[in-house]
Amino acid sequence: MGAHKYLEELAKKKQSDVMRFLLRVRCWELRQLNVIHRASRPSRPDKARRMGYKAKQGYVVYRIRVRRGGRKRPVPKGATFGKPTNMGVNQLKYQRSLRATAEERVGRKCANLRVLNSYWINQDSTYKYYEVICVDPMHKA
């Protein structure tokens, strides 16, 4: 088996002692960093390559954290008007995934790049962390 296959097998077993320790340490590190920041290289190179990343100029990886949880309806003092079926405020679910939200935020921050793909890297009680692969469309490589 090649190195990427070993990494893949290791990442599959998230409850193993090694991965639990690694994820916990990385999660602490990610909490200290900015919400959106550029990573020098992907933290999961095997996953990044499957998502289309290539280790050459023009390909960039950004890490982002997104707040977990549902979406509260933005209404003043919880006063929604209309039928009782539309009275909900708290237990509403946003119709787009947190991953899609992460991709959108990175795309807005790096308007000169195109978002190629993204993948989960970590999570804690408050945040989910993603790595977003971006490509420079003007680069010749």
N, C-alpha and C positions, 0 to 999 in steps of 0.2 A: 504494500500500500504506500502511496505517496504521502507527503507531509499534509496536504490539504485534506486527505481522507481521514487522517488521524485527528486533525483539528475538528472536522465535521462530527466524528464520533464523540469527541470530547464535549462539543457544544450540545449534542443531543441529550446527554445525561446531565441535566441541570441540577438534579438532586444529589449528585455525587459530592463527596467532601471537597475535592479539588475545585469543581466548578462553583460550589456554594461559596467557598472562600474567595475565589477569583471575582465572582460577581459582586460580593459584598465590598471588597476593596475597591473595585472599579466604580461601584455606585457612589461610594464616599468621595472618590476623586472627581466624578462627574458633577456632584453637588457643589463642589467648590468652584467650578468653572462657570463661564458665562452661559446664558441660555442657548445662544447659537454661537458656535465657534468652529473654526476650521481645524480638522485633524490632519496631522502630517501623513498618516497612513491609516487604513481601516483597522479597527480592532478585531474584526473577523474577516481575514483576507479570503478565505474560502467562500464565505457567503457573498462578499462583495464581488468576487469574480463571477459567481453564478448570476448576480444581478446586473452584470454588464461592465463592471469596473475593470480598467486595465492600468497597470502601473506605468503610465507614461504621461508626458506633458499634455495638458488639456483636460485631464480627469482630476476632479477635486472631490474630497470627502468632507462634509460638514456634520457635526454632531449637534443635536438639538434635544431639548427636553420639553415635554408637553404635559400640562397638568391633567391628571386623571379625573375621571368622574363624569357624571351626566351634565346636562345643560339646563340651567335654570332659566325660565322664561323671563325676559327683561320687561317687567311691568311694574308700575309704581304701587308700592305697598301690597303687592299680590292681587291687585284689583283687575281681573280680566272681565270683560263685558261680553254678554251673549249667553248662549245656551250652557247648561251645566256640563255638557260633555267636553266643552272647551275651557273649563275652569282650571285645568291643571297648571301648576307653577313649578313644582319641585321635581317630580319623578319623570321628567321628560328625557328622552335619549336623543342626542344629536345624531342626525342621519348620516353623517360622514365619520369615518374612523379617525382615531387620533393620529394614525400614520399619514392619512391624507392631509390632515391639518398641519403636521410637521413638514411635509413636502411643500405645502403652500407657503408656509412662513419662510422657509429657506429660499424658495423661489422669489419671494418678495424682497428678501434681503440681498440676494445676489441676482439682480435683474439681468446682468450681462451673461449669466450662465443658464443652461437648460437643465431642469431636473430630469435625471434618467430613471432613478429608482431609489428605494429606501428599504431598510430592514431594522428590526428590533435589536437593541443591544442590551438593555437593562431596564429594570423598573424597581421602584420602591413604593411606599404607601401613597406618596403624593404625586410622583412624576413617572412618566414613561420616557425612556431615552431611545432615540433613533439615530442612525447614521444615514445621511442622504447623499447619494452619488450625483454629482453635477458634471456637466460637460461644457467646455467652452466651444461654441459653434464656430467661432472665427479661427480656431487653432487648426493648423494644417496637419497635425499628427493623426 
